[in-house]
């Protein structure tokens, strides 16, 4: 007995065939998953932001969805290399949600990553300098 394919892309492709031809629905389906995920993430982020005008909120949604359309698939492909048991189609929604949720906070996330990287480098330098001191005194 065949199990139906219930990944989010397949479900939205099936739903899109009611509006589009099957060939067009196959192309539109992944983008619908990306837009749904990023819009939901942007919705939650918008609730965390200070009050703004409707125009500013609309610009935020457009920017978040545009970024998600551009970056979700490449990020999902990279993530799939580290999670080989998960299909890329299952990663599109969560990746798009994350992009929408981050919103305009990319600079802060970049700074956080840089601080973590600097801490890692400091630990590696301390470890190396400790090894060289031990190695030099034991060999003499």
Phi, psi and omega per residue, in radians:
X1 nan 2.265 3.133
X2 -1.416 2.345 3.052
X3 -1.475 2.381 3.097
X4 -1.203 2.569 3.112
X5 -1.436 1.916 -3.059
X6 -1.943 0.409 3.063
X7 -1.204 2.727 -3.021
X8 -0.990 -0.639 -3.126
X9 -1.159 -0.799 -3.127
X10 -1.088 -0.671 -3.137
X11 -1.159 -0.776 -3.139
X12 -1.268 -0.507 3.024
X13 -1.121 -0.746 3.108
X14 -1.077 -0.765 3.118
X15 -1.162 -0.627 -3.120
X16 -1.247 -0.384 3.107
X17 -1.162 -0.309 3.072
X18 -1.237 -0.437 -3.118
X19 -1.834 -0.699 -3.072
X20 -1.952 3.019 3.009
X21 -1.261 2.781 -3.135
X22 -1.013 -0.627 3.132
X23 -1.153 -0.741 3.128
X24 -1.238 -0.681 3.142
X25 -1.085 -0.592 3.119
X26 -1.134 -0.529 3.112
X27 -1.464 -0.697 -3.059
X28 -1.308 -0.540 -3.058
X29 -0.937 -0.908 3.124
X30 -1.061 -0.636 3.122
X31 -1.190 -0.578 3.066
X32 -1.134 -0.692 3.087
X33 -1.109 -0.772 -3.139
X34 -1.101 -0.815 -3.137
X35 -1.129 -0.694 3.113
X36 -1.114 -0.810 3.134
X37 -1.116 -0.810 -3.101
X38 -1.225 -0.613 3.096
X39 -1.145 -0.705 3.103
X40 -1.134 -0.764 3.093
X41 -1.109 -0.730 3.116
X42 -1.146 -0.585 3.090
X43 -1.068 -0.807 3.121
X44 -1.154 -0.681 3.121
X45 -1.163 -0.672 -3.139
X46 -1.083 -0.588 3.082
X47 -1.192 -0.393 3.136
X48 -1.549 -0.350 -3.087
X49 -1.354 2.772 3.019
X50 -1.135 2.731 -3.120
X51 -0.973 2.482 3.114
X52 -2.569 3.110 -3.134
X53 -1.339 2.912 3.093
X54 -1.137 -0.619 3.122
X55 -1.115 -0.746 3.109
X56 -1.125 -0.687 3.108
X57 -1.141 -0.713 3.106
X58 -1.116 -0.751 3.090
X59 -1.067 -0.695 3.116
X60 -1.086 -0.808 3.118
X61 -1.075 -0.743 3.131
X62 -1.125 -0.722 3.132
X63 -1.169 -0.754 -3.139
X64 -1.123 -0.767 3.127
X65 -1.186 -0.673 3.092
X66 -1.107 -0.775 3.098
X67 -1.095 -0.685 3.133
X68 -1.146 -0.716 3.121
X69 -1.091 -0.672 -3.108
X70 -1.341 -0.660 -2.941
X71 -1.891 -0.213 -3.054
X72 -1.128 -0.866 -3.074
X73 -1.108 -0.830 3.098
X74 -1.045 -0.715 3.119
X75 -1.145 -0.673 3.127
X76 -1.156 -0.663 3.113
X77 -1.149 -0.741 3.096
X78 -1.120 -0.781 3.135
X79 -1.103 -0.606 -3.125
X80 -1.171 -0.462 3.078
X81 -1.153 -0.557 3.125
X82 -1.567 -0.284 3.089
X83 -2.176 1.241 -3.003
X84 -1.139 -0.313 -3.132
X85 -1.436 -0.171 -3.114
X86 -1.795 2.299 3.109
X87 -1.310 2.638 -3.129
X88 -1.042 -0.653 -3.122
X89 -1.036 -0.547 3.120
X90 -1.324 -0.339 -3.110
X91 -1.576 -0.285 -3.071
X92 -1.063 -0.821 -3.123
X93 -1.100 -0.909 3.133
X94 -1.093 -0.663 3.115
X95 -1.129 -0.782 3.127
X96 -1.128 -0.683 3.090
X97 -1.051 -0.787 3.131
X98 -1.093 -0.714 3.112
X99 -1.111 -0.762 3.106
X100 -1.151 -0.641 -3.124
X101 -1.227 -0.633 3.108
X102 -1.164 -0.684 3.078
X103 1.059 -2.180 -3.083
X104 -1.618 0.183 -3.081
X105 -1.563 0.322 -3.138
X106 -1.020 -0.726 3.115
X107 -1.051 -0.710 3.121
X108 -1.140 -0.658 3.118
X109 -1.186 -0.688 3.069
X110 -1.075 -0.717 3.102
X111 -1.152 -0.687 3.108
X112 -1.082 -0.778 3.125
X113 -1.109 -0.706 3.124
X114 -1.117 -0.703 3.108
X115 -1.123 -0.741 3.117
X116 -1.126 -0.688 3.101
X117 -1.130 -0.714 3.112
X118 -1.120 -0.686 3.101
X119 -1.119 -0.737 3.111
X120 -1.084 -0.748 3.126
X121 -1.121 -0.720 3.093
X122 -1.045 -0.753 3.125
X123 -1.110 -0.750 3.126
X124 -1.121 -0.685 3.119
X125 -1.140 -0.781 3.112
X126 -1.080 -0.712 3.139
X127 -1.130 -0.764 3.140
X128 -1.150 -0.741 -3.124
X129 -1.194 -0.610 3.073
X130 -1.161 -0.670 3.120
X131 -1.190 -0.703 -3.099
X132 -1.221 -0.605 3.093
X133 -1.153 -0.758 3.130
X134 -1.170 -0.738 -3.108
X135 -1.152 -0.671 -3.115
X136 -1.232 -0.664 -3.105
X137 -1.345 -0.536 -3.125
X138 -1.319 -0.563 -3.059
X139 -1.432 -0.237 -3.029
X140 -1.489 nan nan
